Amino acid sequence: MPFTPGRPLAEAKADLFKALAHPARIRVLELLAEGEQTVGALAEATGLELSHLSQQVSVLRRAGIVDSRRVGNNVFCTLCDPQTAELLGVARRMLTVHLRQGQALLQALDGADDAVALADSGRGTSPAAQV
């Protein structure tokens, strides 16, 4: 539900993030960040069946994130606010930083030459080898 006066801001933010909390909806938003798309084009690009896609778009519409309009037999979808694309970009950057930090930690662990690493080196790297 979009923000309404008198409603706690934290609650409105939580609802926004709930609306974003599905991989199919994120993919739809990524596609709409490129510009207006028909529901048919979104279905083709996402690989979702029309009925499932329509449900996901409805969630985004109710949350005030996506708008749609009908022209003849086609339904066109668009982002209500271009800042949605910026939000997705921030999420991507956060994930990238997190993954890079994880890679750096893994490299540090792989390169460790201490007593724990030496004791662990004889056990193998797979959990099955440690049992």
C-alpha atoms as an extended CHARMM CRD file, in Angstrom:
* protein
*
       131  EXT
         1         1  MET       CA              0.0000000000        0.0000000000        0.0000000000  PROA      1               0.0000000000
         2         2  PRO       CA              1.4390000000        3.4250000000       -0.8870000000  PROA      2               0.0000000000
         3         3  PHE       CA              2.1620000000        5.9450000000        1.8110000000  PROA      3               0.0000000000
         4         4  THR       CA             -0.8820000000        7.5210000000        3.4190000000  PROA      4               0.0000000000
         5         5  PRO       CA             -0.9240000000       10.3200000000        6.0200000000  PROA      5               0.0000000000
         6         6  GLY       CA             -1.0070000000        9.1190000000        9.6020000000  PROA      6               0.0000000000
         7         7  ARG       CA              0.5400000000        5.7710000000        8.7750000000  PROA      7               0.0000000000
         8         8  PRO       CA              3.9340000000        5.1070000000       10.3770000000  PROA      8               0.0000000000
         9         9  LEU       CA              6.6890000000        5.6560000000        7.8520000000  PROA      9               0.0000000000
        10        10  ALA       CA              8.5250000000        2.5000000000        8.9300000000  PROA      10              0.0000000000
        11        11  GLU       CA              5.4030000000        0.4630000000        8.1800000000  PROA      11              0.0000000000
        12        12  ALA       CA              5.0860000000        2.0070000000        4.7180000000  PROA      12              0.0000000000
        13        13  LYS       CA              8.7540000000        1.2560000000        4.0220000000  PROA      13              0.0000000000
        14        14  ALA       CA              8.3110000000       -2.3440000000        5.1710000000  PROA      14              0.0000000000
        15        15  ASP       CA              5.3660000000       -2.7410000000        2.7920000000  PROA      15              0.0000000000
        16        16  LEU       CA              7.4460000000       -1.3290000000       -0.0460000000  PROA      16              0.0000000000
        17        17  PHE       CA             10.2090000000       -3.8480000000        0.5980000000  PROA      17              0.0000000000
        18        18  LYS       CA              7.6510000000       -6.6680000000        0.8920000000  PROA      18              0.0000000000
        19        19  ALA       CA              6.3950000000       -5.7500000000       -2.5690000000  PROA      19              0.0000000000
        20        20  LEU       CA              9.9710000000       -5.9680000000       -3.8360000000  PROA      20              0.0000000000
        21        21  ALA       CA             10.6510000000       -9.2590000000       -2.0650000000  PROA      21              0.0000000000
        22        22  HSD       CA             10.1730000000      -11.6620000000       -4.9700000000  PROA      22              0.0000000000
        23        23  PRO       CA             12.6620000000      -12.5210000000       -7.7230000000  PROA      23              0.0000000000
        24        24  ALA       CA             10.0320000000      -12.2790000000      -10.4600000000  PROA      24              0.0000000000
        25        25  ARG       CA              9.0030000000       -8.7960000000       -9.3430000000  PROA      25              0.0000000000
        26        26  ILE       CA             12.6360000000       -7.6640000000       -9.2000000000  PROA      26              0.0000000000
        27        27  ARG       CA             13.1650000000       -8.9580000000      -12.7510000000  PROA      27              0.0000000000
        28        28  VAL       CA             10.0360000000       -7.1300000000      -13.9460000000  PROA      28              0.0000000000
        29        29  LEU       CA             11.3330000000       -3.9050000000      -12.3880000000  PROA      29              0.0000000000
        30        30  GLU       CA             14.7460000000       -4.3860000000      -14.0070000000  PROA      30              0.0000000000
        31        31  LEU       CA             13.0510000000       -4.7140000000      -17.3850000000  PROA      31              0.0000000000
        32        32  LEU       CA             10.8160000000       -1.7050000000      -16.7620000000  PROA      32              0.0000000000
        33        33  ALA       CA             13.8800000000        0.3340000000      -15.7850000000  PROA      33              0.0000000000
        34        34  GLU       CA             14.7730000000        0.0850000000      -19.4940000000  PROA      34              0.0000000000
        35        35  GLY       CA             11.4260000000        1.6510000000      -20.4190000000  PROA      35              0.0000000000
        36        36  GLU       CA              7.7470000000        0.9180000000      -20.8590000000  PROA      36              0.0000000000
        37        37  GLN       CA              6.9820000000       -2.6950000000      -21.7830000000  PROA      37              0.0000000000
        38        38  THR       CA              3.9010000000       -4.6720000000      -22.7340000000  PROA      38              0.0000000000
        39        39  VAL       CA              2.8250000000       -7.4990000000      -20.4650000000  PROA      39              0.0000000000
        40        40  GLY       CA              3.5070000000       -9.8610000000      -23.3750000000  PROA      40              0.0000000000
        41        41  ALA       CA              7.0810000000       -8.6090000000      -23.7180000000  PROA      41              0.0000000000
        42        42  LEU       CA              7.5840000000       -8.9200000000      -19.9590000000  PROA      42              0.0000000000
        43        43  ALA       CA              6.2650000000      -12.4790000000      -20.0180000000  PROA      43              0.0000000000
        44        44  GLU       CA              8.6240000000      -13.3880000000      -22.8490000000  PROA      44              0.0000000000
        45        45  ALA       CA             11.6300000000      -11.7330000000      -21.1970000000  PROA      45              0.0000000000
        46        46  THR       CA             10.9690000000      -13.2950000000      -17.7770000000  PROA      46              0.0000000000
        47        47  GLY       CA              9.7640000000      -16.6800000000      -18.9420000000  PROA      47              0.0000000000
        48        48  LEU       CA              6.7170000000      -16.3600000000      -16.6770000000  PROA      48              0.0000000000
        49        49  GLU       CA              3.2580000000      -17.5160000000      -17.6740000000  PROA      49              0.0000000000
        50        50  LEU       CA              0.8890000000      -14.6090000000      -18.2450000000  PROA      50              0.0000000000
        51        51  SER       CA             -1.2520000000      -15.4920000000      -15.2200000000  PROA      51              0.0000000000
        52        52  HSD       CA              1.7680000000      -15.5520000000      -12.8850000000  PROA      52              0.0000000000
        53        53  LEU       CA              3.1880000000      -12.3640000000      -14.3780000000  PROA      53              0.0000000000
        54        54  SER       CA             -0.1600000000      -10.6000000000      -13.9890000000  PROA      54              0.0000000000
        55        55  GLN       CA             -0.2040000000      -11.5130000000      -10.2880000000  PROA      55              0.0000000000
        56        56  GLN       CA              3.2980000000      -10.1050000000       -9.8160000000  PROA      56              0.0000000000
        57        57  VAL       CA              2.4890000000       -6.9090000000      -11.6990000000  PROA      57              0.0000000000
        58        58  SER       CA             -0.6720000000       -6.5180000000       -9.5870000000  PROA      58              0.0000000000
        59        59  VAL       CA              1.4130000000       -6.6350000000       -6.4060000000  PROA      59              0.0000000000
        60        60  LEU       CA              3.6900000000       -3.9350000000       -7.8180000000  PROA      60              0.0000000000
        61        61  ARG       CA              0.7030000000       -1.8150000000       -8.9080000000  PROA      61              0.0000000000
        62        62  ARG       CA             -0.9760000000       -2.0510000000       -5.4840000000  PROA      62              0.0000000000
        63        63  ALA       CA              2.2940000000       -0.9500000000       -3.8950000000  PROA      63              0.0000000000
        64        64  GLY       CA              2.4140000000        2.0940000000       -6.1900000000  PROA      64              0.0000000000
        65        65  ILE       CA              5.6440000000        0.9790000000       -7.8590000000  PROA      65              0.0000000000
        66        66  VAL       CA              4.2790000000        0.1590000000      -11.3200000000  PROA      66              0.0000000000
        67        67  ASP       CA              1.5460000000        1.7150000000      -13.4060000000  PROA      67              0.0000000000
        68        68  SER       CA             -0.2470000000        0.0770000000      -16.3080000000  PROA      68              0.0000000000
        69        69  ARG       CA             -2.5090000000        1.1920000000      -19.1180000000  PROA      69              0.0000000000
        70        70  ARG       CA             -4.4760000000       -0.6710000000      -21.7500000000  PROA      70              0.0000000000
        71        71  VAL       CA             -4.2090000000        0.1770000000      -25.4430000000  PROA      71              0.0000000000
        72        72  GLY       CA             -6.3980000000       -2.1090000000      -27.5060000000  PROA      72              0.0000000000
        73        73  ASN       CA             -5.4400000000       -5.6670000000      -26.6260000000  PROA      73              0.0000000000
        74        74  ASN       CA             -2.1090000000       -4.6610000000      -25.0740000000  PROA      74              0.0000000000
        75        75  VAL       CA             -1.3730000000       -3.7260000000      -21.4730000000  PROA      75              0.0000000000
        76        76  PHE       CA              1.6480000000       -1.4620000000      -21.0930000000  PROA      76              0.0000000000
        77        77  CYS       CA              3.5630000000       -1.2700000000      -17.8140000000  PROA      77              0.0000000000
        78        78  THR       CA              5.9040000000        1.4190000000      -16.6130000000  PROA      78              0.0000000000
        79        79  LEU       CA              7.6970000000        2.4330000000      -13.4220000000  PROA      79              0.0000000000
        80        80  CYS       CA              5.8070000000        5.0620000000      -11.4380000000  PROA      80              0.0000000000
        81        81  ASP       CA              9.0640000000        6.6020000000      -10.2660000000  PROA      81              0.0000000000
        82        82  PRO       CA             12.4550000000        6.4490000000      -12.0030000000  PROA      82              0.0000000000
        83        83  GLN       CA             14.0680000000        6.2670000000       -8.5610000000  PROA      83              0.0000000000
        84        84  THR       CA             12.9990000000        2.6200000000       -8.4930000000  PROA      84              0.0000000000
        85        85  ALA       CA             15.7970000000        1.9130000000      -10.9620000000  PROA      85              0.0000000000
        86        86  GLU       CA             18.1880000000        3.7660000000       -8.6410000000  PROA      86              0.0000000000
        87        87  LEU       CA             17.0130000000        1.6140000000       -5.7190000000  PROA      87              0.0000000000
        88        88  LEU       CA             17.7330000000       -1.5310000000       -7.7330000000  PROA      88              0.0000000000
        89        89  GLY       CA             21.1560000000       -0.1110000000       -8.5960000000  PROA      89              0.0000000000
        90        90  VAL       CA             21.9360000000        0.4830000000       -4.9170000000  PROA      90              0.0000000000
        91        91  ALA       CA             20.9100000000       -3.1040000000       -4.1290000000  PROA      91              0.0000000000
        92        92  ARG       CA             23.2040000000       -4.3750000000       -6.8950000000  PROA      92              0.0000000000
        93        93  ARG       CA             26.1230000000       -2.3290000000       -5.5650000000  PROA      93              0.0000000000
        94        94  MET       CA             25.5030000000       -3.6030000000       -2.0190000000  PROA      94              0.0000000000
        95        95  LEU       CA             25.4860000000       -7.2100000000       -3.2380000000  PROA      95              0.0000000000
        96        96  THR       CA             28.6340000000       -6.6460000000       -5.2830000000  PROA      96              0.0000000000
        97        97  VAL       CA             30.5000000000       -5.2430000000       -2.2650000000  PROA      97              0.0000000000
        98        98  HSD       CA             29.2920000000       -8.1060000000       -0.0880000000  PROA      98              0.0000000000
        99        99  LEU       CA             30.3780000000      -10.7280000000       -2.6380000000  PROA      99              0.0000000000
       100       100  ARG       CA             33.7760000000       -9.0870000000       -3.1060000000  PROA      100             0.0000000000
       101       101  GLN       CA             34.3180000000       -9.0540000000        0.6590000000  PROA      101             0.0000000000
       102       102  GLY       CA             33.3960000000      -12.7390000000        0.7730000000  PROA      102             0.0000000000
       103       103  GLN       CA             35.8460000000      -13.5030000000       -2.0310000000  PROA      103             0.0000000000
       104       104  ALA       CA             38.6040000000      -11.6040000000       -0.2280000000  PROA      104             0.0000000000
       105       105  LEU       CA             37.9280000000      -13.5470000000        2.9670000000  PROA      105             0.0000000000
       106       106  LEU       CA             37.9830000000      -16.8380000000        1.0690000000  PROA      106             0.0000000000
       107       107  GLN       CA             41.2910000000      -15.9190000000       -0.5790000000  PROA      107             0.0000000000
       108       108  ALA       CA             42.7180000000      -14.9770000000        2.8090000000  PROA      108             0.0000000000
       109       109  LEU       CA             41.5830000000      -18.2970000000        4.2840000000  PROA      109             0.0000000000
       110       110  ASP       CA             42.9540000000      -20.2360000000        1.3160000000  PROA      110             0.0000000000
       111       111  GLY       CA             46.2860000000      -18.4430000000        1.6570000000  PROA      111             0.0000000000
       112       112  ALA       CA             46.5420000000      -18.8070000000        5.4290000000  PROA      112             0.0000000000
       113       113  ASP       CA             49.6610000000      -20.5290000000        6.6690000000  PROA      113             0.0000000000
       114       114  ASP       CA             48.9710000000      -20.8740000000       10.3690000000  PROA      114             0.0000000000
       115       115  ALA       CA             48.5320000000      -23.8070000000       12.7520000000  PROA      115             0.0000000000
       116       116  VAL       CA             44.7860000000      -24.0500000000       12.1060000000  PROA      116             0.0000000000
       117       117  ALA       CA             45.2780000000      -24.0810000000        8.3350000000  PROA      117             0.0000000000
       118       118  LEU       CA             47.9770000000      -26.7500000000        8.6530000000  PROA      118             0.0000000000
       119       119  ALA       CA             45.7910000000      -28.9120000000       10.9070000000  PROA      119             0.0000000000
       120       120  ASP       CA             42.8640000000      -28.4870000000        8.5140000000  PROA      120             0.0000000000
       121       121  SER       CA             44.8870000000      -29.1870000000        5.3590000000  PROA      121             0.0000000000
       122       122  GLY       CA             44.9060000000      -32.9300000000        6.0070000000  PROA      122             0.0000000000
       123       123  ARG       CA             41.1120000000      -33.0960000000        6.2600000000  PROA      123             0.0000000000
       124       124  GLY       CA             40.2150000000      -31.9620000000        2.7050000000  PROA      124             0.0000000000
       125       125  THR       CA             37.9330000000      -29.1130000000        1.7700000000  PROA      125             0.0000000000
       126       126  SER       CA             34.5840000000      -30.8400000000        1.3480000000  PROA      126             0.0000000000
       127       127  PRO       CA             32.2790000000      -31.3850000000        4.3330000000  PROA      127             0.0000000000
       128       128  ALA       CA             31.9560000000      -35.0580000000        3.3280000000  PROA      128             0.0000000000
       129       129  ALA       CA             35.7180000000      -35.4880000000        3.6230000000  PROA      129             0.0000000000
       130       130  GLN       CA             35.5960000000      -34.1380000000        7.1650000000  PROA      130             0.0000000000
       131       131  VAL       CA             33.0870000000      -36.7270000000        8.4490000000  PROA      131             0.0000000000
